[in-house]
């Protein structure tokens, strides 16, 4: 997943110069480490899914692809809010194509908007952590 969702898309966008001139999405490694430790502990003590590492990889890969790469590519020709809405629709309807369209529009689209907001307002690490926490919650409680 990291190769297909992070490495290859990143290399292609760099080679083709698809990223906007000023990348708007920040990332703070110290905050990410603190969030990761907190979520690993939450899974160990509360969720008890045994899926922390897998969900970290999934959340990181999906958030990097959509909240960083796709968003910044869209910013070439769209406003911030247009980019967020289109990005969120792509996340909900294309990435999660194997789920019901209504579920995607009612659940995943609003979540994608939230993840986009967190990424733009606080940094990509908060979108990753929120996505990771959501995935652990779904595994634990089976939504």
N, C-alpha and C positions, 0 to 999 in steps of 0.2 A: 504493500500500500504506500509506504513512503516514497518508493521509487516512482510509481505511477502518479501519485498525487502531489508530490513535492519536487523531487529532483528533475524529472523529465519536463514537467510544465515550466519550472523555473528556468531551466536551460534554454528551452524553446523561446520563452518570452524575452529572455536576455538577447538571444541571437537575432531575433526578429525585431528587437527594440519595441516591444508591445507595451511595456510599462510606461505609465505617465511620467513626465519629467520629474515631478516632485511627488515621491511616494508619501502618501498621507498616513499609512498604517504604521504605528510604532510597536515596538516589542521590547520588553524589559526582562532580561534573563533572570535577574535577582527576584523579581516578583513572580516569575514563572516557577522558579525553584521553590519558593515559599508556598505558592498555590499547589504545586505538585505534592510536596510533603504533606500538606493539609489534606488533600484528597486521598493520598495513599493511606493516611491514618484514618480518615473517615471510612474508607472501604474496609480496612482491617478491623476497626472497632464497631462500626454500625452496619454498613451495607453487607459486608462479608460475602461479596460476590466472587472474589478471586479473579476478577476481570480488570483490575486497575491498570495493569500495563497495557493490555489490549486496547482498552478504552482510551488511554492516553495517546496511543499511536493513531487510533481512528480519529479522535477529536482534533489532534494536531494536524494530521494530514488533510482532513476536510476543511478545517478552518484556514489553514495556510492557502489551500487551493482557492477557496471562495472568498474569504475575507481579505486576503492579501493579493493574490494574483488576479483573479477574475475582477474583483473590485477595481484594482488599479488599471487594468486594461480598459474597463468600461469608462473610467474617468478621462480617458483620451478624448471622448466625444460626448460625454453626458455630464449633467450636474451631479453633485454629491448625492442628492436624494433620488434622482433617477437611477444612478448606479447602485444604490442600496436596494431599491425596490426590484430592479431587474436581477441583481445578484441573488437576492432572497428568493425570488421566483425560480431561478435556475437551481438553487440549492434544494428547494422544496419539491419541485416538479421533475427535474432531470436527474439529480443525484439519487433521489428516493423514488425513482420511476416504478419500482416493484411494489410500492404501497398504493393504496386507494387514493385517487385524486382528491376526493373530499377531505380525507384525513390529512393529506399533504397541505391543502389550502387552509384548513382550520387549525392544524397543530404545528406543522413544520414551517410554514411560511411565517407565522408570527414569531416562532422561535428564531428563525433566520434573521428577521428584522431586529430582534433583541440582540442576537450575537453580533450583528453589524453595528448596532449602536454601541455595544460594549467595546468592540474593536476600535471604532473611531473615537470614542470618548476617553477610554481608559487604556487601550492597547490590546494587541492581539492576544496576549496571554490571558486576559479576562474572558475573551470569547472562547478560547480553548478550554479553560477551566470550567466555564458554565456548560459548555457542550459535554465535557467529560462528566460533570456532575449529573447532567440530564441523562446521559447514557447509563450511568450507574443506577440512577433512580428507576429507569425503565426496566433494567435487568432485575433489580430487587423487587419491585412492586408490579411488574408486568403490565404496563399500560398498553 
